[in-house]
Amino acid sequence: MIRLLRDAHAAGALDEQGHPVYVVTLPPLAVHGVVFGLRTPLQDRKRIRAAVADSTFSHLRIYQVEFDMSASALRVVPLDA
């Protein structure tokens, strides 16, 4: 899905480089899952899990990135709900 910047709304926040953050509204079914990165803070995980518990997003799958030391690679694994 491609959206134009003119269709986005300023979030009123800045990223790490000081650039403004813009957001677009997506239909809930356009999102299939959420992937937690290696360093996703627990507080963010809890907020996202609470949002996913809403019936509007109950179809979402949640995944976690893990570091596989034996293969020196990242793996994306599903998490139980």
N, C-alpha and C positions, 0 to 999 in steps of 0.2 A: 504494500500500500504506500503510495507516495502522496504527500500533502505539501502544499505550498506554504511558505513562511507567512504569507499574508492571511492564511486561514488559521494561523496559530495565535495564541494569546500569551502575553508576557506573564510569566509566573511571579515576577517581582523578586526573583532571586538571581544570584550570579554563580557561575561555575568556578572551579579552582583557578582559572586564568582570568577571571573578572568579566567574562562574557555573559550577557543576559541569557536566561533560560526561557525557552518558549515551549508551550504544551499545546497539543491538539486533542480534541475529543474523538475517541474511537468507539465504534460499536463494541459492546462486551464480547461478542462472538468473534471479533477480529483478533482477539488475544487468546492464545491457546495454552500458554504456560508462563511460569515465573521461574527464573534461574537465580538461585542465591550464589554469589561469588564466594571465593575462599575467605574473604574478609568482611562479608556482610555482617554488620553489627546485630547483636541479639535484639536490640530495641527495634530495628528496621524489620527484622524477621517477624517479630510479634505483630507489628502494625500491618505488614503485608498478609500474614496468615489471618488476621482478624478481618481484613477487607475481602479476602478470598472466601471466608466463611459465609459471606452474604450470598443469598441465592442467585443474585445477578452474575456472580463469578464462580459459582459452584462447579462449573465445567473445567476450570483451570487445573492443570497439573503443576505440581511444585517439584523442582529439581535442585540439586546441590552440586556445585563443582567440587571435586576432590582431587588432590594431587596423588598420583600413583607413582610412588618412589621407585618401584622396580622397573617401570617403563619410562621414568622421567617425563611423564605426560599428565595432562589434565583429563579427567573423566567427568562427564555429566551424568549423575545418577538420580533416578526418581526417589522422592521422599514419600513416606506414608503420610496420609492426610491427618 
